[in-house]
Amino acid sequence: ATLMLFYDKVIVLFPIAHYNKDRRVNNLILEELMNLTIGEKIKKLRRERDLTQEEVAAHMGISFQAISKWERGDGYPDITMLPAISNYFKVSVDELIGMDEITSAKRLEEINKTWDENRKQKKHTENVALMREALKDYPNNALLLSQLYCSLERLDGTEAEKREYLKESIDVQEQILRYCDDSEARGAALFNIADAYWRYGDQEKAIKY
C-alpha cells in the first residue's frame, strides 16, 4: 500500500510503512522480509547443489512439504533449525537469513524517516544532501530518487540557482523513467516532468510528456 503526498506541486508516492509510527508494524515488515529471503536462499542453495527437496528434508529429518512451504514463502524454519541448515549448506546463519537484505531495509527505513522529519521542518538542503549520499549506495531506488527531485524543487536561491536545481530535478525524473520499474514512481514522475520542463522553458519536451 502507498501514501500519496502532495509536496507543493510535486506528487510523490511513499510506502505507508515509512510513516507508521508504530514500530511493531515495521518489525512485521522486516519479519516478512526474512520470511521471503530465507525461502529464496534455501531454494537457491539447494538448486546450486543439485539437491531435491526430498534430499534436503531427509537430512533435516523433516517432511519435504516443509521445505516446499519455506521456498514458497509460506513460512520459515524454526530458529533452532538455522544452525543445522546453515551447516548443511556450508554458509553462515547471517547469509542464510538474508541479513544483508534486512540490514539494508532497516537503513533505508531510517533514511526515509530522516527525510520525512527534515521535510516537516523545511530542511530541504539537508534532504538533498541526504538523498544524494543515499543514492551512492542505492543508485536507482525509486523512492530515494523521488524524494531527491521533490527536495530539489523546494530549494531556495537566486533565479540561476533555482534553474540549476530544476534542471537536476528533471534529470532525476528522467532517470526514474529510464531505469525504475516501480509503476507508481514512474507515474508520479510522468505527471511532474511535463510541468518541470514547461517551467524550465522547454515547451517541446513538456508537450512530449
C-alpha positions as a printed Julia matrix, in Angstrom:
209×3 Matrix{Float64}:
  0.0     0.0     0.0
  1.18    3.52   -0.69
  0.54    7.03    0.53
  0.34    9.92   -1.95
  1.81   13.15   -0.63
  1.29   16.49   -2.34
  4.56   18.3    -1.69
  3.9    21.77   -3.11
  3.29   20.96   -6.82
  5.24   17.71   -6.67
  3.48   14.39   -6.2
  5.46   11.64   -4.51
  4.2     8.2    -3.56
  5.55    6.53   -0.43
  5.08    3.15    1.24
  2.75    3.75    4.17
  5.09    1.8     6.49
  7.62    4.65    6.31
  5.12    6.91    8.07
  3.67    4.47   10.58
  4.99    5.42   13.97
  4.13    2.03   15.45
  7.45    0.18   15.44
  5.61   -3.13   15.61
  4.38   -2.61   12.06
  7.91   -2.08   10.76
  9.08   -5.14   12.7
  6.38   -7.19   10.99
  7.6    -5.92    7.63
 11.16   -6.98    8.45
  9.9   -10.36    9.67
  8.09  -10.82    6.37
 11.27   -9.84    4.53
 13.2   -12.54    6.4
 10.38  -14.98    5.65
 10.71  -14.36    1.91
 14.51  -14.1     1.93
 15.26  -17.34    3.75
 12.98  -19.37    1.49
 14.57  -17.92   -1.61
 18.03  -18.57   -0.16
 17.25  -22.2     0.66
 15.89  -22.74   -2.84
 18.98  -21.11   -4.38
 21.41  -23.13   -2.25
 19.52  -26.34   -2.92
 19.47  -25.85   -6.68
 23.13  -24.81   -6.79
 23.96  -28.19   -5.22
 21.53  -30.07   -7.48
 19.57  -31.35   -4.5
 15.89  -32.23   -4.37
 13.55  -31.04   -1.65
 13.27  -34.67   -0.55
 17.04  -34.98   -0.1
 17.27  -31.83    1.99
 14.25  -32.87    4.04
 15.68  -36.33    4.69
 18.91  -34.84    6.02
 16.96  -32.47    8.29
 14.55  -35.13    9.49
 11.51  -33.21    8.31
  8.95  -33.57    5.52
  9.68  -32.3     2.01
  6.4   -30.4     2.3
  8.06  -28.22    4.94
 10.91  -27.4     2.54
  8.38  -26.62   -0.19
  6.47  -24.34    2.16
  9.61  -22.38    3.06
 10.62  -21.99   -0.57
  7.15  -20.68   -1.45
  7.45  -18.07    1.29
  4.54  -19.51    3.25
  6.65  -19.8     6.4
 10.21  -20.19    7.58
 12.19  -22.63    9.73
 12.15  -22.53   13.5
 15.1   -20.51   14.72
 16.58  -23.61   16.39
 16.97  -25.2    12.94
 19.01  -22.4    11.42
 22.46  -23.65   12.56
 21.76  -27.12   11.17
 20.53  -25.74    7.85
 23.48  -23.35    7.52
 25.93  -26.14    8.33
 24.28  -28.41    5.78
 24.67  -25.82    3.03
 28.06  -24.62    4.4
 27.02  -20.98    4.75
 26.73  -18.65    7.74
 23.43  -18.14    9.52
 23.59  -14.45    8.57
 23.82  -15.37    4.88
 21.06  -17.93    5.24
 18.53  -15.48    6.7
 19.49  -12.69    4.3
 20.97  -10.43    6.97
 22.39   -8.08    4.33
 18.91   -7.54    2.88
 17.4    -7.0     6.33
 20.15   -4.54    7.3
 19.64   -2.7     4.03
 15.88   -2.47    4.63
 16.46   -1.05    8.13
 18.92    1.51    6.79
 16.5     2.63    4.1
 13.78    2.92    6.71
 15.96    5.22    8.82
 16.95    7.31    5.77
 13.34    7.79    4.75
 12.31    8.6     8.32
 15.02   11.29    8.48
 13.89   12.68    5.13
 10.31   13.0     6.35
 11.37   14.69    9.58
 13.51   17.15    7.6
 10.64   17.78    5.18
  8.3    18.74    8.01
 10.94   21.22    9.27
 11.55   22.54    5.72
 15.18   21.38    5.82
 15.32   20.95    2.05
 19.08   21.48    1.71
 19.72   18.73    4.25
 17.33   16.43    2.4
 19.08   16.99   -0.93
 22.41   16.07    0.69
 20.81   13.08    2.43
 19.34   11.71   -0.81
 22.49   12.3    -2.84
 24.52   10.35   -0.29
 21.97    7.53   -0.03
 21.8     7.17   -3.81
 25.51    6.34   -3.89
 24.55    3.01   -2.3
 21.09    2.66   -3.88
 21.56    4.35   -7.28
 18.21    3.51   -8.87
 16.0     3.35   -5.8
 12.71    4.84   -6.97
 11.71    6.27   -3.58
 15.08    7.96   -2.98
 15.09    9.43   -6.48
 11.54   10.72   -5.99
 12.47   12.3    -2.68
 15.53   13.9    -4.29
 13.67   15.65   -7.09
 10.95   16.65   -4.64
 13.55   18.29   -2.37
 15.44   19.92   -5.23
 12.37   21.8    -6.35
 11.91   23.23   -2.85
 15.42   24.72   -2.62
 15.69   28.49   -2.42
 18.36   30.62   -4.07
 18.96   33.01   -6.92
 16.99   32.56  -10.14
 20.07   31.0   -11.74
 20.49   28.58   -8.83
 16.82   27.6    -8.84
 17.07   26.95  -12.58
 20.0    24.59  -11.91
 18.01   22.79   -9.21
 15.09   22.43  -11.61
 17.4    21.01  -14.29
 18.78   18.46  -11.82
 15.23   17.59  -10.79
 14.36   16.94  -14.43
 17.45   14.76  -14.84
 16.47   12.73  -11.78
 12.94   12.24  -13.1
 14.37   11.13  -16.46
 16.48    8.6   -14.54
 13.33    7.2   -12.91
 11.64    6.85  -16.29
 14.69    5.16  -17.83
 15.75    2.78  -15.09
 12.99    2.26  -12.5
 10.27   -0.36  -12.83
  8.1     0.95   -9.99
  4.86    1.92  -11.75
  3.78    4.42   -9.09
  7.13    6.25   -9.08
  7.06    6.33  -12.88
  3.5     7.64  -12.88
  4.4    10.44  -10.45
  7.49   11.33  -12.5
  5.47   11.45  -15.72
  2.96   13.76  -14.06
  5.65   16.09  -12.71
  8.17   16.14  -15.54
  5.88   17.82  -18.05
  5.32   20.73  -15.66
  9.03   20.82  -14.82
 10.02   21.05  -18.48
  7.43   23.8   -19.02
  8.82   25.83  -16.13
 12.34   25.24  -17.48
 11.28   26.74  -20.79
 11.37   23.58  -22.89
  7.79   23.52  -24.12
  8.56   20.92  -26.77
  9.64   18.39  -24.14
  6.72   19.35  -21.92
  4.25   18.61  -24.7
  6.02   15.32  -25.44
  5.24   14.12  -21.91
